């Protein structure tokens, strides 16, 4: 009885201390302070209290990831300690509607080889795909001025991050260029070309010509110092790239297509294994892009899906077997406001799915040299003063200086997601963390109403494309 009373007393004191810490956090707005408290297991966050309390208690079980056992690959296995600083990582998904389900039609993987486009008159099913064991414009090479009006980018404090040998990020600064700058004029022309194209997303997501064309991200981790067409012609020839996951990854893929169209590369949709597939004959380049919920097999739908954590989806298996580069993510399919399976914490489900996908990628890489696997992180949606269904808005007209996860409703879910992801990626250094948080988290102004998807072309998704191309360019040159 005395032991139980003591435990209850300690628990009560911990809760009181956590509430007090949260008040301090809300007053200070410091994500660095939040990171320290989260890692110490002392800081609850807004949202489902039970979920976060369980996560924080799990974080305090062991002092550091460096004490974890070693795997067969010579890498540390993840312990129960999840270590991630506030500034690492991100993605976004549409919360207020069910994303379009993946098309079940596909081509037979056996009929494909590295120099043949995915084009066929028929569309065989995915049944034959075996799951893994268990134009006118050229980019003006104009430098970005050093002194235009600029926003302050999110500056990560990576002191407590697990050491990942393979991270692609982009530190830099958003700058607003004058209207007559060649880059601004070029983007305005791109918007006109895309608006007049057959790309069916254009009317919904086109950026406002009065604002977005002036914002550019200055970073040596993107293509600021390189010509877009030269890079594309060099790194995409005879390649297949897959960008799958949540609806932000679908935007990522469709904007990739739009950028190629706007630069004069002609391509066509074609029936095949992945909804949103495009083939560019002058490059012999194939892009797969689609929304694939969860990346594991499942039944039902959100918020109560029945997930098979040990069974990779057939779509994931297909792109692993038939791509040179793969960018995958899960994002908002698994967070507190849209995963309500009784008795299952959303964070536990997310951890299981992420580790399952990482293990599936690892098995593929154990047996084959490709694809080059990247796992995209999750950035906060930009709702303030409420969520998508409770009056939340994103009405800012300039980037939010020093934005953090806690600046946005539900942002702490994404903080937890990225901590889990980083810990999972410790297992295999061959898989790259595609950390798009730094250029993304501050762009709360780059939406056209829904605070989740970004306007195009421009905004952070153009930076994601440049980051991927820069990675491909640097690896080719090396």
C-alpha positions as CSV (number, residue, x, y, z in Angstrom):
1,X,0.0,0.0,0.0
2,X,2.8,2.4,0.9
3,X,4.5,1.6,-2.4
4,X,1.3,2.3,-4.4
5,X,0.8,5.6,-2.5
6,X,4.3,6.6,-3.2
7,X,4.0,5.8,-6.9
8,X,0.8,7.8,-7.1
9,X,2.4,10.8,-5.4
10,X,5.4,10.7,-7.7
11,X,3.1,10.5,-10.7
12,X,1.0,13.5,-9.5
13,X,4.1,15.5,-8.9
14,X,5.4,14.7,-12.4
15,X,2.1,15.8,-13.9
16,X,2.1,19.0,-11.9
17,X,5.7,19.7,-13.0
18,X,4.8,19.0,-16.6
19,X,1.8,21.3,-16.6
20,X,4.0,24.1,-15.1
21,X,6.7,23.4,-17.7
22,X,4.1,23.7,-20.5
23,X,3.0,27.1,-19.3
24,X,6.6,28.2,-19.4
25,X,7.0,26.9,-22.9
26,X,3.9,28.7,-24.1
27,X,5.1,31.9,-22.6
28,X,8.6,31.6,-24.0
29,X,7.9,29.9,-27.4
30,X,11.3,28.3,-27.2
31,X,11.5,24.9,-29.0
32,X,15.0,24.4,-27.7
33,X,13.6,24.5,-24.2
34,X,10.9,22.1,-25.3
35,X,13.5,19.7,-26.7
36,X,15.3,19.5,-23.4
37,X,12.1,18.9,-21.4
38,X,10.8,16.3,-23.8
39,X,14.0,14.4,-23.8
40,X,13.9,14.4,-20.0
41,X,10.3,13.1,-19.9
42,X,9.0,16.2,-18.2
43,X,7.0,18.0,-20.9
44,X,3.5,17.2,-22.0
45,X,2.2,18.8,-25.1
46,X,-1.1,19.9,-26.6
47,X,-3.2,17.1,-28.0
48,X,-3.9,13.7,-26.6
49,X,-2.4,13.8,-23.1
50,X,-2.4,10.0,-22.7
51,X,-0.4,9.6,-25.9
52,X,2.2,12.1,-25.0
53,X,2.6,11.1,-21.4
54,X,3.3,7.5,-22.6
55,X,5.8,8.8,-25.1
56,X,7.6,11.0,-22.6
57,X,7.8,8.2,-20.0
58,X,9.3,5.9,-22.7
59,X,11.9,8.6,-23.5
60,X,13.1,8.6,-19.9
61,X,13.8,4.8,-19.8
62,X,17.4,5.1,-20.8
63,X,19.9,7.9,-21.0
64,X,21.1,7.9,-24.6
65,X,20.9,6.0,-27.9
66,X,24.6,5.4,-27.8
67,X,24.0,2.6,-25.3
68,X,21.9,0.7,-27.7
69,X,23.0,-2.8,-28.8
70,X,24.7,-3.2,-32.2
71,X,22.9,-4.7,-35.2
72,X,24.2,-7.2,-37.7
73,X,25.1,-4.2,-39.9
74,X,27.3,-2.7,-37.2
75,X,24.8,0.0,-36.4
76,X,23.2,0.7,-33.1
77,X,19.7,-0.8,-32.8
78,X,17.1,1.6,-31.5
79,X,16.6,1.6,-27.8
80,X,13.5,2.8,-26.1
81,X,15.0,6.3,-26.0
82,X,13.9,8.5,-28.9
83,X,16.2,11.4,-29.3
84,X,15.3,14.3,-31.7
85,X,15.8,18.0,-31.4
86,X,12.9,20.2,-32.4
87,X,14.3,21.3,-35.6
88,X,14.9,18.2,-37.5
89,X,12.5,16.9,-40.2
90,X,9.0,17.1,-41.9
91,X,6.0,16.4,-44.3
92,X,2.4,17.3,-44.5
93,X,-0.8,15.5,-45.5
94,X,-4.4,16.5,-46.1
95,X,-6.4,15.9,-42.9
96,X,-9.9,17.0,-43.8
97,X,-10.6,14.5,-46.5
98,X,-9.7,10.9,-47.4
99,X,-6.8,10.8,-49.8
100,X,-7.4,9.0,-53.1
101,X,-6.5,5.4,-52.7
102,X,-3.8,3.9,-54.8
103,X,-4.8,2.6,-58.2
104,X,-4.8,-1.2,-58.2
105,X,-3.9,-1.4,-61.8
106,X,-0.3,-2.0,-62.7
107,X,2.2,-3.5,-65.1
108,X,4.1,-6.7,-64.6
109,X,7.4,-6.1,-62.9
110,X,8.9,-9.0,-64.9
111,X,8.4,-7.2,-68.2
112,X,10.5,-4.2,-67.3
113,X,14.2,-3.4,-67.7
114,X,16.3,-0.4,-67.1
115,X,16.0,1.3,-70.5
116,X,12.4,0.6,-71.2
117,X,9.7,3.1,-70.3
118,X,6.6,1.9,-68.4
119,X,4.2,2.0,-71.4
120,X,1.7,-0.6,-72.2
121,X,-1.7,-1.0,-73.8
122,X,-2.8,-3.2,-70.9
123,X,-2.8,-2.8,-67.2
124,X,-2.1,-6.1,-65.4
125,X,-2.8,-6.3,-61.7
126,X,-0.3,-6.1,-58.8
127,X,-1.0,-9.8,-58.1
128,X,2.3,-10.8,-59.6
129,X,4.3,-8.5,-57.5
130,X,5.8,-10.5,-54.6
131,X,6.1,-8.7,-51.3
132,X,9.6,-8.3,-49.9
133,X,10.3,-11.3,-47.7
134,X,7.8,-11.1,-44.8
135,X,9.4,25.1,-73.6
136,X,10.9,27.6,-73.9
137,X,12.4,28.4,-70.6
138,X,15.8,27.8,-69.2
139,X,16.7,28.6,-65.6
140,X,18.5,32.0,-65.7
141,X,21.7,31.5,-63.8
142,X,21.4,34.7,-61.8
143,X,22.8,34.9,-58.3
144,X,20.4,35.8,-55.5
145,X,21.2,39.3,-54.1
146,X,22.7,39.3,-50.7
147,X,20.6,42.0,-49.2
148,X,16.9,41.7,-50.2
149,X,14.2,41.6,-47.6
150,X,14.4,38.2,-46.0
151,X,12.9,36.0,-43.4
152,X,14.8,34.2,-40.7
153,X,14.9,30.4,-41.4
154,X,14.3,27.8,-38.7
155,X,17.7,27.1,-37.2
156,X,17.9,23.5,-35.9
157,X,19.7,22.8,-32.6
158,X,21.0,19.3,-33.4
159,X,22.8,18.8,-30.1
160,X,20.7,15.9,-29.0
161,X,19.9,14.2,-32.3
162,X,21.0,10.7,-32.8
163,X,24.0,10.7,-35.1
164,X,22.8,9.8,-38.6
165,X,25.5,9.4,-41.2
166,X,23.1,10.0,-44.1
167,X,21.0,13.1,-44.0
168,X,19.9,15.4,-46.8
169,X,18.8,18.8,-45.5
170,X,19.0,22.4,-46.7
171,X,20.1,25.2,-44.4
172,X,19.4,28.6,-45.9
173,X,17.3,31.7,-45.9
174,X,14.0,32.7,-47.7
175,X,14.5,36.0,-49.5
176,X,12.0,38.1,-51.4
177,X,13.5,39.3,-54.7
178,X,12.4,42.4,-56.6
179,X,9.7,41.9,-59.2
180,X,12.1,42.6,-62.1
181,X,14.6,40.0,-61.0
182,X,15.2,37.3,-63.7
183,X,14.3,34.5,-61.3
184,X,10.9,36.1,-60.5
185,X,10.1,36.7,-64.1
186,X,11.0,33.2,-64.9
187,X,8.7,31.8,-62.3
188,X,5.8,34.0,-63.4
189,X,6.2,32.5,-66.9
190,X,6.4,29.0,-65.4
191,X,3.0,29.6,-63.7
192,X,1.5,30.7,-66.9
193,X,2.8,27.6,-68.8
194,X,1.5,25.3,-66.0
195,X,-1.9,27.0,-65.9
196,X,-2.3,26.4,-69.6
197,X,-1.1,22.8,-69.4
198,X,-3.2,19.6,-69.0
199,X,-2.0,19.0,-65.5
200,X,-5.3,18.6,-63.6
201,X,-4.1,20.0,-60.3
202,X,-3.1,23.4,-61.7
203,X,-6.3,25.3,-61.0
204,X,-6.4,24.2,-57.3
205,X,-2.8,24.8,-56.4
206,X,-1.4,27.6,-58.6
207,X,0.4,30.2,-56.6
208,X,-0.9,33.8,-56.5
209,X,1.0,35.8,-59.1
210,X,1.1,38.8,-56.7
211,X,3.0,37.1,-54.0
212,X,4.8,33.7,-54.2
213,X,6.9,34.3,-57.3
214,X,9.2,36.7,-55.3
215,X,10.2,34.2,-52.6
216,X,13.4,32.1,-53.2
217,X,15.4,29.9,-50.8
218,X,19.1,30.7,-50.8
219,X,21.0,27.6,-49.9
220,X,24.1,25.8,-51.1
221,X,22.2,22.6,-50.5
222,X,19.9,23.3,-53.5
223,X,20.4,24.4,-57.1
224,X,21.0,28.1,-56.5
225,X,24.4,27.9,-58.2
226,X,23.5,25.4,-60.9
227,X,21.4,25.5,-64.1
228,X,18.2,23.5,-63.7
229,X,18.1,22.1,-67.3
230,X,21.8,21.1,-67.1
231,X,21.2,19.2,-63.8
232,X,18.0,17.5,-65.1
233,X,19.7,16.4,-68.3
234,X,22.6,15.0,-66.4
235,X,21.0,13.2,-63.5
236,X,17.6,12.1,-64.8
237,X,18.6,10.5,-68.1
238,X,17.8,6.7,-68.1
239,X,16.5,7.0,-64.5
240,X,13.3,6.0,-62.6
241,X,12.3,8.0,-59.6
242,X,9.4,7.1,-57.2
243,X,7.9,9.7,-54.8
244,X,5.2,8.0,-52.8
245,X,3.4,8.4,-49.4
246,X,1.0,11.1,-48.3
247,X,-0.6,13.8,-50.4
248,X,2.3,16.2,-49.9
249,X,4.5,13.6,-51.6
250,X,2.0,13.5,-54.4
251,X,2.3,17.3,-54.7
252,X,6.1,16.8,-54.7
253,X,5.8,14.4,-57.6
254,X,3.3,16.5,-59.6
255,X,5.3,19.7,-59.1
256,X,8.4,17.8,-60.3
257,X,6.5,17.0,-63.5
258,X,5.3,20.6,-63.8
259,X,8.9,21.9,-63.5
260,X,10.0,19.7,-66.3
261,X,7.1,20.8,-68.5
262,X,7.8,24.4,-67.8
263,X,11.5,23.9,-68.8
264,X,10.6,22.4,-72.2
265,X,10.8,18.7,-71.4
266,X,7.9,17.0,-73.0
267,X,6.3,14.1,-71.2
268,X,3.1,12.1,-71.1
269,X,1.0,10.2,-68.5
270,X,0.7,6.5,-69.1
271,X,-1.3,3.7,-67.6
272,X,0.8,1.6,-65.2
273,X,1.7,0.5,-61.7
274,X,1.5,4.0,-60.1
275,X,-1.2,6.6,-60.4
276,X,0.4,9.8,-61.6
277,X,3.2,8.1,-63.7
278,X,4.9,10.2,-66.3
279,X,7.4,9.3,-69.0
280,X,9.8,11.9,-70.6
281,X,11.1,10.3,-73.8
282,X,13.9,12.8,-74.5
283,X,15.5,11.8,-71.1
284,X,14.2,8.2,-71.0
285,X,13.0,9.3,-67.5
286,X,10.1,7.8,-65.6
287,X,8.5,9.4,-62.5
288,X,6.2,7.4,-60.3
289,X,4.1,9.5,-57.9
290,X,1.0,8.5,-55.9
291,X,-0.7,8.6,-52.5
292,X,0.0,5.2,-50.8
293,X,-1.6,5.2,-47.3
294,X,0.6,3.7,-44.6
295,X,3.1,1.8,-47.0
296,X,2.0,-1.4,-45.3
297,X,-1.0,-3.6,-46.1
298,X,-4.2,-2.6,-44.3
299,X,-7.9,-3.0,-44.2
300,X,-10.6,-0.4,-43.6
301,X,-9.7,3.3,-43.6
302,X,-8.7,6.1,-41.2
303,X,-9.3,6.8,-38.4
304,X,-9.6,3.1,-37.6
305,X,-7.5,1.2,-40.1
306,X,-6.4,-2.4,-39.5
307,X,-2.7,-2.3,-40.2
308,X,-0.6,-5.3,-41.0
309,X,2.7,-4.0,-39.6
310,X,4.8,-6.9,-40.9
311,X,3.5,-6.8,-44.5
312,X,4.8,-4.1,-46.9
313,X,2.3,-2.9,-49.4
314,X,2.5,-4.3,-52.9
315,X,2.9,-0.8,-54.2
316,X,6.0,-0.2,-51.9
317,X,7.4,-3.5,-53.0
318,X,6.9,-2.6,-56.7
319,X,8.7,0.8,-56.5
320,X,11.5,-0.8,-54.5
321,X,12.0,-3.3,-57.3
322,X,11.7,-0.9,-60.2
323,X,13.2,2.5,-59.2
324,X,16.6,4.0,-59.1
325,X,15.6,6.6,-56.4
326,X,12.7,6.3,-53.9
327,X,11.4,9.1,-51.6
328,X,8.8,7.7,-49.2
329,X,6.9,9.0,-46.2
330,X,3.8,8.5,-44.2
331,X,3.1,11.9,-42.7
332,X,-0.4,12.7,-41.4
333,X,-1.9,9.3,-42.0
334,X,-0.8,8.5,-38.5
335,X,-1.2,11.2,-35.9
336,X,-3.4,12.0,-33.0
337,X,-6.3,13.6,-34.9
338,X,-6.8,10.9,-37.5
339,X,-5.8,7.6,-35.9
340,X,-8.4,6.4,-33.3
341,X,-8.0,2.6,-33.1
342,X,-9.2,1.7,-29.6
343,X,-6.3,0.7,-27.3
344,X,-3.6,1.7,-29.7
345,X,-1.5,4.9,-29.3
346,X,-1.1,6.6,-32.6
347,X,2.6,7.0,-31.8
348,X,3.1,3.3,-31.3
349,X,1.4,2.6,-34.6
350,X,3.6,5.2,-36.3
351,X,6.7,3.7,-34.8
352,X,5.8,0.2,-35.9
353,X,5.0,1.3,-39.5
354,X,8.2,3.3,-39.8
355,X,10.4,0.5,-38.5
356,X,8.6,-1.9,-40.8
357,X,9.2,0.3,-43.9
358,X,12.8,0.8,-42.9
359,X,13.3,-2.9,-42.5
360,X,11.7,-3.6,-45.9
361,X,14.1,-1.1,-47.5
362,X,17.0,-2.7,-45.7
363,X,16.1,-6.2,-47.0
364,X,15.9,-4.8,-50.5
365,X,19.3,-3.2,-50.1
366,X,20.9,-6.3,-48.6
367,X,20.1,-8.1,-51.9
368,X,20.4,-5.3,-54.5
369,X,22.4,-2.1,-55.1
370,X,19.3,0.0,-55.6
371,X,17.1,2.0,-55.2
372,X,18.7,4.8,-53.4
373,X,16.2,5.1,-50.5
374,X,15.2,8.4,-48.8
375,X,12.6,8.7,-46.1
376,X,11.0,12.1,-46.0
377,X,10.4,13.7,-42.6
378,X,7.2,15.5,-41.5
379,X,6.8,19.3,-41.2
380,X,3.9,20.8,-39.2
381,X,0.7,21.8,-41.0
382,X,0.3,25.5,-40.6
383,X,-3.0,25.8,-38.8
384,X,-3.2,28.5,-36.1
385,X,-6.1,29.4,-33.8
386,X,-7.7,25.9,-34.3
387,X,-7.3,22.8,-36.4
388,X,-8.6,22.2,-39.9
389,X,-12.1,21.4,-38.5
390,X,-12.2,23.9,-35.7
391,X,-11.6,27.2,-37.5
392,X,-7.9,27.0,-37.9
393,X,-6.4,29.4,-40.5
394,X,-3.1,30.3,-42.2
395,X,-3.5,33.9,-43.2
396,X,0.1,35.2,-42.9
397,X,1.5,36.9,-46.0
398,X,5.2,36.5,-45.2
399,X,7.2,33.6,-43.7
400,X,7.0,33.2,-39.9
401,X,10.3,34.1,-38.5
402,X,11.7,31.5,-36.1
403,X,8.7,29.2,-36.4
404,X,8.8,26.0,-34.4
405,X,6.7,22.9,-34.2
406,X,4.8,24.4,-31.3
407,X,3.9,27.4,-33.4
408,X,1.1,25.4,-35.1
409,X,-1.9,23.3,-33.9
410,X,-0.9,19.7,-34.0
411,X,2.8,20.5,-34.6
412,X,4.0,18.5,-31.6
413,X,2.6,15.3,-33.3
414,X,5.1,16.0,-36.0
415,X,7.9,16.6,-33.5
416,X,7.2,13.1,-32.1
417,X,6.9,11.6,-35.6
418,X,10.4,12.9,-36.6
419,X,12.0,11.7,-33.4
420,X,10.7,8.2,-34.1
421,X,11.9,8.4,-37.7
422,X,15.4,9.5,-36.7
423,X,15.7,6.7,-34.2
424,X,14.5,4.1,-36.8
425,X,17.0,5.3,-39.4
426,X,19.9,4.7,-36.9
427,X,19.5,1.1,-37.9
428,X,20.7,1.5,-41.5
429,X,23.0,4.2,-42.8
430,X,22.2,3.3,-46.4
431,X,18.8,5.0,-46.0
432,X,18.8,8.8,-46.1
433,X,16.7,11.1,-43.9
434,X,15.3,13.6,-46.3
435,X,14.9,16.5,-43.9
436,X,12.7,19.1,-45.5
437,X,11.8,20.9,-42.2
438,X,14.3,23.9,-42.3
439,X,12.9,25.3,-45.6
440,X,9.3,24.3,-44.9
441,X,8.4,25.1,-41.4
442,X,8.6,28.8,-41.8
443,X,6.4,29.0,-45.0
444,X,3.0,29.3,-43.3
445,X,2.3,31.9,-45.9
446,X,2.6,29.6,-48.9
447,X,-0.9,28.1,-48.8
448,X,-4.0,28.8,-50.7
449,X,-6.7,28.2,-48.1
450,X,-6.2,24.6,-46.7
451,X,-3.0,25.2,-44.6
452,X,-1.7,21.8,-45.6
453,X,-0.9,21.7,-49.3
454,X,1.3,24.3,-50.7
455,X,0.7,26.5,-53.8
456,X,2.7,25.7,-56.9
457,X,5.1,26.4,-58.5
458,X,7.2,27.9,-55.8
459,X,7.0,27.5,-52.0
460,X,8.9,24.8,-50.1
461,X,8.0,22.0,-52.5
462,X,10.2,23.6,-55.2
463,X,13.0,23.5,-52.7
464,X,12.3,19.8,-52.0
465,X,12.8,19.1,-55.8
466,X,16.0,21.1,-55.8
467,X,17.2,19.2,-52.8
468,X,16.6,15.9,-54.5
469,X,18.2,17.0,-57.7
470,X,21.2,18.4,-55.8
471,X,21.7,15.1,-54.0
472,X,21.6,13.2,-57.3
473,X,24.0,15.7,-58.8
474,X,26.5,15.6,-56.0
475,X,26.4,11.8,-55.9
476,X,26.9,11.6,-59.6
477,X,29.8,14.0,-59.6
478,X,31.5,12.1,-56.7
